[in-house]
Amino acid sequence: MPFDRTVQLAGARARQLQALPRYREVLRLLDEGMNPREIGQVLDPPVTRQRASALIQQAKRAQMLGLFEDEIGDYNMSSDMTTVDSGGVTSAEGFSAGATFAGIKTAGVDKRDIGLLLSDRPCTVAGTFSQNSVLSPSVTLSKAVVDGGGDVRGIVANSGVANCAVGEQGLIDARETSALAAGKLGVAANEVLIASTGVIGVELPMALMREHIPGIELTDNDGAEFAAAIMTTDTHRKEIAVRVDVGGSTVTVGGCAKGSGMIHPNMATMLSFLTTDAAVDKEFLQETLSHAVTLSYNQIDIDGDQSTNDTVLLLANGAAGNTPLTGNSDDSEAFSAAVHQVTRWLAREMARDGEGAQTLIEVIVEGAHSDEDARKAARSVAASLLVRTAVYGKDPNWGRILMAVGKSQIPLDESKIEVFVNDIQIVFEGKAISYSITSVVAALAEDEVRLRVGLHVGDGFGEAWGCDLTEEYVVFNSAYTT
């Protein structure tokens, strides 16, 4: 199975597997020459023609994805990949981390605001960075190291101050911070990457950096401390780790992320740090990370603003002892899927934790001409202020969903569009059908709302995530620095 198809529906896999017997029956009836109306009549329980049409499309997609037991290939996400309990950036072998409270983020409150991450051996590194025309020197310095192709050993990250729009002093301070971290970690300064997040236009408080970085204690179970140190307006840590067999070795991929505001697609959109003990060729590592970012972090939208500091880094130290992975390795897809599973989970958590958010919005677009078209349409729906306010108000105004799909300007046939809110179909062939408004309102009141759009012009699939837009977001951001 192609990697894209395997991992894109990871979150919905359990639900699909439960539906497989029904999908098989639908495909059997279709093979017998029945039309959707006839299939709907003979199913137990019977369903409408519209619902039967939707089941046919879902069954075909499940078949295409290889979800039927006798079609599942060597790589099966549900059985071969496991989630590490309380996992994070130190779950992979050879990584340690620590953090401290320096008073950068808040004065007089014990909140971690400087974090260090260290590998006990050199790491191959991949990275993606903000495409904003205004960049923090912390970004430009780290990007230069990644682009240079050398090995790295660690990361220093701070929260509270973005080190952006401060003139030449920003680069001077970024270099000194990297050197301070390198001195603490016992490595060369050019082996340490730096990331900063916080208020733009404020210089790094170097007196605090000099005082507190040397005192940070690192352990192999302090990934949570590091994850807390990069938070700004986040309400909780975001960290995960998974394990998968690669070439006879068990490898771990762990990660953490921060981001609740200034989140908008077109990588990067936040800070995220990933670690793995797999041995990976640098070119393949970069390809894997870039692809995972395209499918995950680039598909989240909270407020439409792209940050100046966004950074995603993936460090691979080879401690698992596997044969180095390349794009031609037999287990390359398994490793890529593990990386994507981590970034996808973190992306969802960032959308869920959007400033002032009460509801996670997941948008699925299927049946587009291409995956790229489907992702573009899904992003458009997730980013729509009108869709987000409708979800907040529990208003089943499905016309806003069609509007958002249409403004993405992808090729489509309006007469073929279907729309579902969770599992309730509300649009068939581009027009409203009879549905229970009470049921849809109840669905919109859940903690997670899934908006699914079927285009039926191809087999392209895409998903995106956002959150409802509340009064709290406006109040919070109107007084962020005061």
Number of C-alpha atoms within 10 A of each C-alpha: 16 9 14 19 17 19 24 20 16 17 13 10 17 11 9 18 14 10 15 18 12 14 23 17 15 26 19 13 19 15 10 9 11 15 15 21 16 17 26 22 14 13 15 9 7 14 18 15 16 18 17 21 20 18 21 21 19 19 24 16 18 19 17 14 18 18 20 18 9 7 12 13 11 10 18 15 17 10 8 12 20 15 17 15 10 12 21 29 32 30 27 29 21 18 27 23 26 26 30 22 21 24 20 21 24 14 10 10 10 12 21 24 28 29 28 29 28 29 25 14 15 19 27 24 28 25 24 20 22 23 16 17 8 12 19 28 28 29 24 18 18 25 19 12 20 21 11 9 13 14 20 25 27 29 24 26 25 30 27 23 20 26 32 27 17 16 13 10 15 21 19 12 19 27 21 16 25 26 19 21 31 25 14 15 23 11 17 15 20 19 21 26 29 24 30 28 29 20 17 17 15 15 18 23 14 14 9 14 20 15 11 17 24 14 12 18 15 20 14 18 17 21 30 21 21 30 28 26 26 30 26 22 18 18 15 15 21 24 27 26 28 23 20 23 17 22 17 11 13 15 24 32 32 29 29 27 27 31 29 25 26 18 26 23 22 18 25 26 36 27 23 27 24 28 29 32 26 28 22 25 17 20 14 17 25 20 17 22 23 20 15 23 25 18 24 25 31 22 30 32 31 30 20 16 14 21 26 28 28 28 26 25 23 23 31 29 26 23 21 19 15 18 16 15 21 17 16 9 14 11 19 19 21 24 25 21 24 26 27 28 25 23 29 25 19 23 30 23 22 31 29 25 26 27 26 22 21 20 24 25 27 24 27 26 27 29 23 25 18 18 21 16 22 29 26 20 31 30 29 24 34 31 26 24 19 19 27 24 16 19 26 19 15 17 15 20 12 18 16 17 25 20 15 21 25 16 12 17 12 16 13 18 13 14 12 16 20 26 27 19 21 17 13 16 22 21 23 20 17 17 15 14 13 9 12 12 12 10 13 20 16 11 20 24 17 15 12 16 22 18 26 22 26 25 27 20 16 15 18 19 26 26 26 32 31 33 33 30 26 18 11 13 16 12 11 13 13 10 8 9 7 5
